Amino acid sequence: MATDTGAPATKLIRAIMSKPLFVEIKGVQFRNKGAYLMLLACLEGLKGLKQPMELVLSPGPNLPYVERARLGAWQKLSFRRGALDLTPLIGKLPAAVQRLFNRYGMVSERQVDLVLEASGFAYGDQWPLRFLQNTAKEVVRFAKAGKPFVFMPQAFGPFNSDASKAAMRDIINHARLIFVRDPVSLQHLQSCVPNLPDSVVLTPDFTISLTPRANDELPQISGPFAALIPNNKVVSKFNHASAEQQRADYINAFAAAANKLSAEGLQCVLVNHEGKEDAELCAEIAAKAPCTIVQIEDPLAVKAFIGKAELAVSSRFHGAVNALSQGVPCIATSWSHKYHAMMSDFAMGDYCVAELSEQSLLAALQQLLDNKTSLSAEVKAKAAALKQQNTAMWQRLYQAIS
């Protein structure tokens, strides 16, 4: 009788493959629609894993328990306050204690098998150095444990200080993969490590391929409309020292665009893509122009709504992506290098307004209106090609973590 000498090995492989992979997704949240879309894009891509997976999320003000629970997410046991980070120590607790925490839906860093970092734009000198340094330490810990830490497509930089360059070098040298969304961010990484390893890959935003999903939240708009998507960050002191002084100019520019579009026979709909701060901007713009304000909670429904528009004007990165990925021509108003790079991916770089004013926005809007039909066809073609790049990105990720 023949003996199957490979049977024990086969059983071991099956046992390993059937063990759930605990995947932590970082940098995402439920309030900001762009961050929510990146969470959904991660979950969609993770369906391609050969192993079953369990979602892990860290608690936070924009990641409340009830919404985490709806996704069946485990809670990450972590404690970080300023320079004090007890997260790695929690991971060293005895196995019996960790199993006790597991009964209550909590896991430690040591139990996480894979991290997908999907902040979008959180690493550079405009952000707190401590955040970058803490992430660098975490990436090194995962590398030493032989576990993959992957940065999903996002913007980086600049890195001008020695301390930020050193932290970013640790990340570059120890992360399993770093997907970089644009050439400018790539240059910022090269300022830290001139000869970047093959693990650093240039690839577009990965929410492009998400399928929109209409629901009963979508308002019924009779006739053609334009989607206007403001962004409180453009008038935030956190991003611009003089931003608050520009608030009136920003509101006037959007109101002027809405008045022009209304004269062209389009209804104007202000889309709140985040929360309270964006809602306040929408209200101030609507007070100066004939606009309807909509707030849709489901991010895929937001994408579906924007996809029905004739055109869009967006200060939100993923608001613009939502439009362009569905062939809707869009003007983006920019507060960082990531906007022009994304618009260029869709061959719409000329419609990225860096210095926002009534005059600059109206000029871009007139140009878009004059060329809308041809732009729509070109944007649709570019979107199809970018979706193929999204597929290639996930294949690269599967290979890197297998």
C-alpha positions as CSV (number, residue, x, y, z in Angstrom):
1,M,0.0,0.0,0.0
2,A,1.4,3.4,-1.0
3,T,2.0,5.8,1.9
4,D,1.2,9.5,1.5
5,T,4.3,11.0,3.0
6,G,3.1,14.5,2.3
7,A,-0.1,14.1,4.3
8,P,1.2,15.7,7.5
9,A,2.7,18.6,5.7
10,T,-0.5,19.1,3.8
11,K,-2.5,19.1,7.0
12,L,-0.1,21.6,8.5
13,I,-0.5,23.9,5.5
14,R,-4.3,23.6,5.6
15,A,-4.2,24.4,9.4
16,I,-2.1,27.5,8.8
17,M,-4.2,28.7,5.9
18,S,-7.4,28.3,7.8
19,K,-6.1,30.4,10.8
20,P,-7.6,33.8,10.5
21,L,-5.2,36.6,9.7
22,F,-5.6,39.5,12.1
23,V,-5.3,42.6,9.9
24,E,-5.1,46.1,11.4
25,I,-6.1,49.0,9.2
26,K,-4.6,52.3,10.4
27,G,-5.4,55.9,9.6
28,V,-9.0,55.3,8.7
29,Q,-12.2,56.6,10.2
30,F,-16.0,57.0,9.7
31,R,-16.5,60.7,9.8
32,N,-14.3,61.8,6.9
33,K,-15.7,60.2,3.7
34,G,-12.3,59.9,2.1
35,A,-10.9,58.0,5.1
36,Y,-14.0,55.8,5.2
37,L,-13.6,55.0,1.4
38,M,-10.0,53.9,2.1
39,L,-11.2,51.6,4.8
40,L,-13.8,50.1,2.4
41,A,-11.1,49.8,-0.4
42,C,-8.9,47.9,2.0
43,L,-11.7,45.6,3.0
44,E,-12.6,45.0,-0.7
45,G,-8.9,44.2,-1.6
46,L,-8.4,41.9,1.4
47,K,-11.1,39.6,0.0
48,G,-8.4,38.4,-2.4
49,L,-6.3,36.9,0.5
50,K,-6.0,33.1,0.5
51,Q,-6.6,33.1,4.3
52,P,-9.7,34.2,6.2
53,M,-9.1,37.5,7.9
54,E,-10.3,39.4,11.0
55,L,-10.4,43.2,11.0
56,V,-8.6,45.1,13.7
57,L,-9.2,48.8,14.4
58,S,-8.0,51.1,17.1
59,P,-10.6,53.0,19.1
60,G,-10.8,56.7,18.5
61,P,-13.2,59.7,18.5
62,N,-13.9,59.1,14.8
63,L,-14.0,55.3,15.2
64,P,-16.7,54.8,17.7
65,Y,-17.4,51.3,19.1
66,V,-20.9,50.9,17.6
67,E,-19.6,51.5,14.1
68,R,-16.6,49.3,14.6
69,A,-18.9,46.6,15.9
70,R,-21.0,46.7,12.7
71,L,-17.9,45.7,10.8
72,G,-17.1,42.9,13.2
73,A,-13.8,44.6,14.1
74,W,-11.6,43.5,17.0
75,Q,-10.4,46.4,19.2
76,K,-6.6,47.0,19.2
77,L,-5.3,47.2,22.8
78,S,-3.0,50.3,22.7
79,F,-2.1,53.2,24.9
80,R,-0.2,56.2,23.5
81,R,-0.2,59.6,25.2
82,G,2.4,62.0,23.9
83,A,5.9,60.4,24.2
84,L,4.5,57.6,26.4
85,D,3.7,54.5,24.3
86,L,2.7,51.4,26.2
87,T,1.4,49.5,23.2
88,P,4.5,47.2,22.8
89,L,4.5,46.4,26.5
90,I,0.8,45.4,26.3
91,G,1.8,42.9,23.6
92,K,4.3,41.3,26.0
93,L,1.6,40.4,28.6
94,P,1.3,36.6,29.4
95,A,-0.6,34.6,26.8
96,A,-3.3,33.8,29.4
97,V,-3.9,37.5,30.0
98,Q,-4.1,38.1,26.3
99,R,-6.6,35.3,25.8
100,L,-8.7,36.9,28.5
101,F,-8.7,40.2,26.6
102,N,-9.7,38.2,23.5
103,R,-12.9,37.1,25.2
104,Y,-13.9,40.8,25.2
105,G,-13.0,41.4,21.6
106,M,-9.6,42.9,22.2
107,V,-6.2,42.0,20.6
108,S,-2.7,43.2,21.4
109,E,-0.1,44.3,18.9
110,R,1.6,41.0,19.2
111,Q,-1.5,39.2,17.9
112,V,-1.8,41.4,14.8
113,D,-0.4,39.6,11.7
114,L,-0.5,42.4,9.1
115,V,-0.9,46.2,9.2
116,L,-2.3,48.3,6.3
117,E,-1.5,52.0,7.0
118,A,-4.1,54.0,5.0
119,S,-3.8,57.5,6.4
120,G,-3.8,59.2,3.0
121,F,-1.6,62.1,4.1
122,A,-0.1,62.0,7.6
123,Y,3.7,61.8,7.3
124,G,5.7,65.0,6.7
125,D,6.9,68.1,8.5
126,Q,3.5,69.7,8.6
127,W,2.4,66.9,11.0
128,P,3.7,66.2,14.5
129,L,7.1,64.6,14.5
130,R,6.2,62.3,17.4
131,F,3.5,60.7,15.2
132,L,6.1,59.9,12.6
133,Q,8.6,58.6,15.1
134,N,6.0,56.4,16.9
135,T,5.0,54.9,13.5
136,A,8.7,54.3,12.7
137,K,9.2,52.4,15.9
138,E,6.1,50.3,15.2
139,V,7.3,49.5,11.7
140,V,10.6,48.3,13.0
141,R,8.9,46.1,15.7
142,F,6.9,44.4,13.0
143,A,9.9,43.9,10.8
144,K,11.8,42.2,13.7
145,A,8.8,40.0,14.3
146,G,8.7,39.0,10.6
147,K,5.3,40.6,10.0
148,P,4.4,42.8,7.1
149,F,3.6,46.5,7.6
150,V,2.3,48.0,4.4
151,F,1.7,51.7,3.6
152,M,-1.3,51.9,1.2
153,P,-1.2,54.5,-1.5
154,Q,-0.8,57.9,0.1
155,A,1.1,61.2,-0.1
156,F,4.3,61.8,1.9
157,G,6.5,64.7,2.9
158,P,8.3,67.0,2.8
159,F,11.0,65.9,5.3
160,N,13.4,68.7,6.1
161,S,14.6,68.1,9.6
162,D,17.2,65.5,10.5
163,A,14.8,63.9,13.0
164,S,12.0,63.4,10.4
165,K,14.4,62.1,7.8
166,A,15.8,59.6,10.3
167,A,12.3,58.3,11.2
168,M,11.3,58.1,7.6
169,R,14.5,56.1,6.8
170,D,13.5,53.6,9.4
171,I,10.1,53.3,7.8
172,I,11.5,52.9,4.3
173,N,14.1,50.3,5.3
174,H,11.7,48.2,7.4
175,A,8.2,48.4,5.8
176,R,7.2,45.5,3.6
177,L,5.7,47.8,1.0
178,I,5.3,51.5,0.6
179,F,2.8,52.6,-2.1
180,V,3.4,56.2,-3.0
181,R,0.6,58.1,-4.7
182,D,2.5,60.7,-6.6
183,P,6.0,61.7,-8.0
184,V,6.4,64.6,-5.6
185,S,5.9,62.3,-2.6
186,L,8.5,59.9,-4.2
187,Q,11.0,62.8,-4.3
188,H,10.3,63.5,-0.6
189,L,11.1,59.9,0.2
190,Q,14.3,60.1,-1.9
191,S,15.4,63.1,0.2
192,C,15.6,60.5,3.1
193,V,16.9,57.5,1.1
194,P,18.4,58.5,-2.3
195,N,18.4,54.9,-3.6
196,L,14.9,53.7,-2.7
197,P,14.4,49.9,-2.4
198,D,12.0,48.0,-4.7
199,S,9.5,47.9,-1.8
200,V,8.7,51.6,-2.6
201,V,6.2,51.6,-5.4
202,L,4.5,54.5,-7.3
203,T,0.8,53.8,-7.8
204,P,-2.4,55.9,-7.9
205,D,-5.1,56.3,-5.2
206,F,-6.7,53.0,-4.5
207,T,-10.3,54.1,-3.9
208,I,-10.7,54.6,-7.7
209,S,-12.0,51.1,-8.2
210,L,-14.6,51.2,-5.5
211,T,-18.1,50.6,-6.9
212,P,-20.6,53.3,-6.0
213,R,-23.8,52.1,-4.2
214,A,-26.9,54.2,-4.3
215,N,-29.3,54.0,-1.3
216,D,-32.4,55.8,0.0
217,E,-30.2,58.6,1.4
218,L,-29.7,60.0,-2.1
219,P,-31.9,63.1,-2.7
220,Q,-34.0,63.3,-5.8
221,I,-32.6,66.2,-7.9
222,S,-34.7,67.1,-10.9
223,G,-32.6,68.1,-13.9
224,P,-28.9,68.4,-14.4
225,F,-26.8,69.5,-11.4
226,A,-23.2,70.3,-10.4
227,A,-21.6,69.0,-7.2
228,L,-19.7,71.5,-5.1
229,I,-17.5,69.9,-2.4
230,P,-15.9,72.4,0.1
231,N,-13.1,71.5,2.6
232,N,-12.6,73.2,6.0
233,K,-8.9,72.3,5.9
234,V,-8.4,75.0,3.2
235,V,-9.4,77.6,5.8
236,S,-7.8,75.9,8.8
237,K,-4.9,77.4,10.7
238,F,-3.5,73.9,11.1
239,N,-2.6,73.8,7.4
240,H,-2.1,77.4,6.6
241,A,-1.0,80.2,8.9
242,S,-3.2,82.8,7.0
243,A,-6.0,80.4,6.2
244,E,-8.6,82.1,8.4
245,Q,-8.1,85.4,6.7
246,Q,-8.8,83.6,3.4
247,R,-12.1,82.2,4.6
248,A,-14.2,85.0,3.1
249,D,-12.4,84.8,-0.2
250,Y,-12.9,81.0,-0.3
251,I,-16.6,81.3,0.4
252,N,-17.0,84.1,-2.2
253,A,-15.1,82.0,-4.8
254,F,-17.4,79.0,-4.3
255,A,-20.5,81.3,-4.3
256,A,-19.4,82.9,-7.6
257,A,-19.0,79.4,-9.1
258,A,-22.4,78.4,-8.0
259,N,-24.0,81.6,-9.4
260,K,-22.3,81.0,-12.7
261,L,-23.4,77.4,-12.9
262,S,-26.9,78.4,-12.0
263,A,-26.9,80.9,-14.9
264,E,-25.8,78.1,-17.1
265,G,-28.9,76.1,-16.2
266,L,-27.3,73.7,-13.7
267,Q,-28.6,73.2,-10.2
268,C,-25.9,73.5,-7.6
269,V,-25.6,71.0,-4.8
270,L,-23.2,71.5,-1.9
271,V,-22.0,68.0,-0.8
272,N,-20.8,67.7,2.8
273,H,-17.9,65.2,2.5
274,E,-16.9,65.3,6.2
275,G,-18.8,66.7,9.1
276,K,-19.6,69.8,11.2
277,E,-16.8,72.0,9.9
278,D,-17.7,71.3,6.3
279,A,-21.4,71.8,7.1
280,E,-20.6,75.3,8.3
281,L,-18.8,76.1,5.1
282,C,-21.7,74.8,3.1
283,A,-24.2,77.0,5.0
284,E,-22.1,80.1,4.4
285,I,-21.7,79.4,0.7
286,A,-25.4,78.7,0.4
287,A,-26.2,82.0,2.0
288,K,-24.5,83.7,-1.0
289,A,-25.7,81.6,-3.9
290,P,-28.7,79.4,-4.9
291,C,-27.5,76.0,-3.6
292,T,-29.0,72.9,-2.0
293,I,-27.0,71.2,0.7
294,V,-26.8,67.4,1.0
295,Q,-25.2,65.2,3.6
296,I,-25.1,61.5,2.9
297,E,-23.6,59.2,5.5
298,D,-22.8,56.1,3.4
299,P,-19.5,56.9,1.5
300,L,-20.4,54.6,-1.4
301,A,-23.8,56.4,-1.7
302,V,-21.9,59.8,-1.7
303,K,-19.8,58.4,-4.6
304,A,-23.0,57.3,-6.4
305,F,-24.5,60.8,-5.9
306,I,-21.4,62.6,-7.2
307,G,-21.3,60.2,-10.2
308,K,-24.8,61.6,-11.3
309,A,-23.5,65.2,-11.5
310,E,-22.7,66.9,-14.8
311,L,-19.5,68.3,-13.3
312,A,-17.9,68.9,-9.9
313,V,-15.8,71.5,-8.1
314,S,-14.0,69.9,-5.1
315,S,-11.6,70.9,-2.4
316,R,-11.8,67.4,-1.0
317,F,-9.3,65.0,-2.5
318,H,-11.6,62.0,-2.5
319,G,-14.5,64.2,-3.6
320,A,-12.6,64.8,-6.8
321,V,-11.6,61.1,-7.1
322,N,-15.2,60.2,-6.7
323,A,-16.1,62.4,-9.6
324,L,-13.2,61.6,-11.9
325,S,-13.3,57.8,-11.3
326,Q,-16.8,57.9,-12.8
327,G,-16.0,60.1,-15.7
328,V,-17.4,63.3,-14.2
329,P,-15.2,66.3,-15.2
330,C,-13.9,68.1,-12.1
331,I,-12.1,71.2,-10.9
332,A,-10.0,70.6,-7.8
333,T,-8.9,73.5,-5.5
334,S,-5.6,72.5,-4.0
335,W,-3.9,73.0,-0.6
336,S,-1.2,70.4,-1.1
337,H,0.9,68.8,-3.8
338,K,-1.3,65.6,-3.7
339,Y,-4.1,67.4,-5.6
340,H,-2.2,68.3,-8.8
341,A,-0.7,64.8,-8.9
342,M,-4.1,63.1,-8.6
343,M,-5.6,65.4,-11.2
344,S,-2.7,64.7,-13.6
345,D,-3.4,61.0,-13.2
346,F,-6.8,61.7,-14.9
347,A,-5.3,64.1,-17.4
348,M,-7.0,67.0,-15.6
349,G,-3.9,68.8,-14.2
350,D,-4.9,72.0,-16.0
351,Y,-8.1,72.1,-13.9
352,C,-6.3,72.1,-10.5
353,V,-6.6,75.6,-9.0
354,A,-3.7,76.2,-6.7
355,E,-4.3,79.9,-6.0
356,L,-8.0,80.1,-5.3
357,S,-9.9,83.3,-6.0
358,E,-13.2,84.2,-7.7
359,Q,-11.3,85.0,-10.9
360,S,-9.1,81.8,-11.0
361,L,-12.1,79.5,-10.2
362,L,-14.4,81.1,-12.7
363,A,-11.7,81.0,-15.4
364,A,-11.2,77.2,-14.8
365,L,-14.9,76.7,-14.7
366,Q,-15.5,78.4,-18.1
367,Q,-12.7,76.3,-19.6
368,L,-14.3,73.1,-18.3
369,L,-17.7,74.1,-19.5
370,D,-16.3,74.8,-23.0
371,N,-14.6,71.3,-23.2
372,K,-16.9,69.2,-21.0
373,T,-17.9,66.6,-23.6
374,S,-14.3,65.8,-24.7
375,L,-13.1,65.9,-21.1
376,S,-15.7,63.4,-19.9
377,A,-14.6,60.9,-22.5
378,E,-10.9,61.3,-21.7
379,V,-11.5,61.1,-18.0
380,K,-13.4,57.8,-18.4
381,A,-10.5,56.3,-20.4
382,K,-8.0,57.4,-17.7
383,A,-10.2,56.0,-15.0
384,A,-10.3,52.6,-16.6
385,A,-6.5,52.5,-16.9
386,L,-6.1,53.6,-13.2
387,K,-8.4,50.8,-12.1
388,Q,-6.1,48.3,-13.8
389,Q,-3.2,49.8,-11.8
390,N,-5.3,49.3,-8.6
391,T,-5.6,45.6,-9.5
392,A,-1.8,45.4,-10.1
393,M,-1.2,47.0,-6.7
394,W,-3.3,44.4,-4.9
395,Q,-1.5,41.6,-6.7
396,R,1.9,43.1,-5.6
397,L,0.6,43.2,-2.0
398,Y,-0.6,39.6,-2.1
399,Q,2.8,38.5,-3.3
400,A,4.7,40.6,-0.7
401,I,2.7,39.2,2.3
402,S,2.5,35.5,1.2
